[in-house]
Amino acid sequence: MKNLKLFLFIIFSSICLNLASEEFDYEIIADELSSPWSIAMIDDNNILFTELSGQLRRIKDGVLEQESVSGVPEVLFAGQGGLSGIILDPDFKDNKKLYIAFSSPDEGKSTNTLEVISAILDQNSLTNVNTIFKAFPSRRTAAHYGARMAFLDDGTLLITSGDGFNYREDAQNLDNHFGKVIRLNTDGSIPSDNPFINQKGALPEIYSFGHRNPQGIVVANGLVYENEHGPMGGDELNIVKATKNYGWPAITYGKDYSGAMISPFTEKDGMEQPIKYWVPSIAPSGMAFYDKDLFSSWKGSILISALVPGDVRRLVMNNSEFIEEETLFSDLGRIRDIVISPNGSLVLATDGPKGKLIRVQPKK
């Protein structure tokens, strides 16, 4: 009976995957990649993306260039660390400016931190490279960096900074960057209206706190959507607001990896609730807000790439209210990032040492 159930499950899964793949066209844009992590669309056929192992790669006129972009700073490629987030300046077409987040080895290399640079893309090189943020203090772990970025409507930059795994209690304190969302001007200066700028003992870059490992952030319709990994269970989708405390580790819907309780509480006064959480974990990664016409029925949805077991979650939203969830592209394996091309197609990055960039369009 047990073997029969397993056989029927395999047959059912295969039918579901075939139905999924029959609904969409998959085009492999690039393959045999070294752990692609984050994608930035210049236009439909010109793409920049990071490889966690330290390379900034470029697809030019639809073709992957074999030489990586030069001028990238040294990164710590270890554990979850490496060359991570990338985002284009809102005026990229005119100024060729971009921003990259990565794990940066400290002098002596016994500790490291999250660093963000700005740079100019000049042909196949980065020039005018400037550090605009370094997380404080440094860490001895190579985990939970966050390293995702998004622009607010006023042109300021949000940066997610994870709790470093071993420093989770610091996510509740404002004298460090562990478990925070950071807000900066693009030159690295601090906006004068940052929420904690006049609070004694608080770092003035902090926008929100009490996060674990924020792996996706997107701004749409005046709202900041952020997803983050829970421990064993308790992955979250939040609406991030200035000054707010998102609870980690004082409240959580997950357990420690050993099975031990982290907190007996899922709610506390003064701490925000997620608008959606997952138990068991899906390990959310990249995130995008769909506002195009190619997949017309998806308009207004949040799309979240996920690593476990590997798929994309489409969340139907009514602004800050979660309505329902649909699972997509579960035949591609672990998906590290998702972006929307100007023509409305999706570009996905699959995870791992032989990762791919895949364009998804409706079946013709």
N, C-alpha and C positions, 0 to 999 in steps of 0.2 A: 504493500500500500504506500509506504514512504517513497519508494522508487517511482511509483506511478504518479504520485503528486508532484515529484520533482520533474518528471518528464512532461506532465501537463503544464507546469509552470514555465518550463523552457519553451514549449511550443507557443504558449500564450504570449510570452515576452517577445519571441521572434515575430509573431504576427503584429504586435503593437509597433515594433521597430520598423517593420516593413511598411506599415500604414503611415508612420511618421515620415519616413524617407520618401514615400510616394507623394506626400503633400508639398514637399519643398525641393528646390534645386540646390545642391551643394556644389560649390566650386572651390577647389583647393587653390588658394592664391600663392601659398608658399608652404614647404614642408621641410622635414629634417632640421627643425629649428632647435636652438638650445634654450629650452624653457621660456618661451615667449610669455611676457607678463602683462604688458600694458600697451594699448594701441591708441594712436592719435591719427585721425583722418585729416589729411590736407584737402583732398577732394576724392572723387570716386575711385580714381586710379593711382593716387599718390598717397602713400601711407608711411608713417614712422611707427616703429614699435621697439620696445626694449626686450632684451633677453636677460634673464636673471643672472646669467654667468658674466655679464658685464658689457655686452655689445648693444649699441644702438644701431638698428637696421632700417633700411629704407627700401620701399617698393616704389619704383619710378615708372610711370606710364604702364602700370600693370605688371612690371617685371621686377623680381627681387634682385637688388644689386648684391654682388658677391662680397664686395668690400664693405665692412661696417663703417659707420660714420666715425671719423677721428675726433680727438679732443675730449672724449668722455673721461671724467675723473676716475681715479682708482676706487674700486668698490670692494667691499667685503662679500665674497660669494661663499656663504656658509649657512647651513641650516635653512632658514627662511629668508636669509639676507641676500642681497644682490642689487642689480640695477632694476628698479621697480617702476614706479609711476611716471607717466609722461602726460603733459597737457600742453596744448598750444595756446599762446597768448590770444585774447579776443581779436587783436589787430595783426595776427600772424601774417596775413597776406601782404601787409605793408611793411611790417618790421622784422619778420622772420624770427621772432622771439619764441622760445619755448622754455618749459620748466621740467626738471627731472628730479625725482625723489629716489634715494638709494641708501643702502647701509654703508656707512663710511668708517673705515678703520681709524682709530685714534693712533697717535704717535706711540710706537712700541707694539701696537696691534693686539694688546691684551684686552682692550675694551673697544667698543664701537658705538655708533649712534646713528640716528636717522638724519640725513642731510638733504637739503633741497637746493638746487642751483637754478639760475637762469642762464640762458645762453642764446646766441644767434646762430641760426643754421645758414652757413655759407657754403653753397654747393654740397660737398660731402664731408664738411668739417663743422665742428662747433667752435665758435669764437666768442670773445667777450664773456667768458665763463665767470660767474660770480655766485658765491654762496649767499643765499638769502635767509637760510634757516638751518640751525643745528639743534637737535633736541638735547635738552639738559635734564638730568645728568647723563653721562655715558652709562653703558650697560656691559655686563659680561656674558649676556646671552645673545644668541643669533635667532631671535624669534619675535613675532608680534610687533612688526614695525608700523603697520598701517600703510603709509606711503601712497595713499590716493589723494587726488586733488580735484577741486572744482572752483569755478569762479562764481561769486555772488553777482547780482545784477549791478552793483555799484563798482565792479571791477576789482574788488579785493579778492584775495586768494585764500581758500580754505585748504588746510592740510590735515590729514588724519595721522595721528601718532599713537601707536599701540602701547600696551602696558608692559612689553618686554618679557612677558610670561612670568618671570620670577618677582615682578615688582607690582603685583596687582593692587596691593593696599595703597600704593601711591596714586592710583587713579582717582582716589577720593580727596587728594590734597592738591592745592593750587600752587605749590612751590616747585613744581616739576612738570615735565611734558609727558609723563607716562599716562596713557589712557585719555588723551585729550583730542579735541579738534582745535586747530590753531587758525587764527585769522591774521593775515599780513597784507600790506601793500606789496606790489610786485617788485619793488626795489629792496624788500626786506624790512622796511620801516613798519612801525606799529600804527595802525589807524587810531586816530584820536578818540573815536567813539567805541573802541573795544570795551567789552562789558566789565572787565576786571582791572582796567588801567589805573584806577585810583584806589584799588583795594590793597591795603597793606599786607605784605607777605605773599601776594599773588603775582604770578608771572603775567605781564601785560599782553602777551600774545594769545592767551587762552580765550577761546570762544565758548566751549562747553567741556564738560568733564564727566568722569564715571563711565568711560568706554573701556572695552576690552581689546579687541583687535579689529578696528574699522577697515573693512576691505572694499567698500564701495561708497561713493558719495556723488550725488547729482543734485543740481538746482533746477527746479521746474515750477512754473506758476507761482513764483515767490516763496516756495517751500524748499527746505534742504532735506533731502532724503538720504539716510545713511544706513548701511547694513554692517553688521559685525559678527564675527565668530563668537559663539558662546563656548563653554568648555565641552563637556559631553552632553549635548543638547543645549537648548537655549540660545540658538542663533537669533538675531534680532533685525528688524527693520524699524528705524526710528525716524521721527521728524525732529531734526536738530534745531534748537533755538538758543540764542545767546543766554548765558548764565546758567543754563539748565544742567542738572545732575542726572545722568542716565543710569546710576545705581551700582555699577560694577565696583567691587565684588559684594557689596552689602545686600543687593538683591539680584537674583538670577533664577532662570527657569532650568538651568543645567546643573550637572554634578561634576565633581572633579574626575579626571581620567581614571583614577583608582576606584571610582564609585563612591568616594567619600562625599559628604555634604560640604558644600562651600558656604552656603548660608541657608538658614531655615526659612528665609523670607523671599517672597516674590514681589512684594509691594512694601513701600514705606512712604510716609509723608515727606514731601519735598524732593522725591525722586520720580523721574519720568517713567511711564510705561511704554514698551514698544507698541507700535500699531499692528505688528505681526511678529510672532516668534515661531521657531521650528523645534520640535522635539519628536524624533531624533534630529540631529544636525544635518544640514545640507551643505555646510561649509560654503557660504556665499562668497563670491569674489567680486568681479566687476559689476557695474550697474549702469543702465541707460534709461532715459525717458523717451518713449516712442511718440513722436509728433509728426510723422510723415504720412503719406497717402498710399504707399505701396502695399502695406498690410493694413488696409483701411479699418478693419475691425479691431485692430490693436491700438488705435489712436488714444492717447491718454493713459496707456499702461506703463508700468515699471517693468523692465526686463532685468533679471538678475542671473548672472552666470553662477554656476555652482560646481563644486568639486566632488561632492559625495551624494550619490554614486557618480554623478556627472550629467548635467542637463542645464536647461535654462528655465527659470520660473517666470511666467508672465503674471503679474499681479494687477488685477483690475482695481482701480482706485477711484474714489470720489474725493479729490484733493487729499486731505489727511486721513480719510477713512478707507480701510481695506475692505474690499467687497468679496473677491474670489481669486483663486489661484489656478493656473494651468501649467502643466509640465510639458516642455518642448525639447526637441533635439537630444533625446536620451540615448541616441545611437552613436554619439560622437566621443564619449568618454569624458574625462575631467575637463571642465571648461574654465579657463583662468580669467578671461575678459570678454566683454561684449561692447561693441560700439555701433552706432548707426551711421551709415554712409549718407551723404547728401541726397542720393537718389532713393533713399528709403530702405535699401537692402541692409542686412546685418553683416557685420564681420566679427567672427569669433576667433579666439585664440585657445587652442587646446593645450593642456598642461604637460610638462615633462620634457625630458631630454631629446625627444623626437616630436616636438610639438608642431602644430600646423596653424596657419591662418586660413579660415574657411569663410567664404561669402555665402550667405543664405538668401535666396529669393523665392517667391512663390513659383510653384510648378507651372510651366507654360503649357 
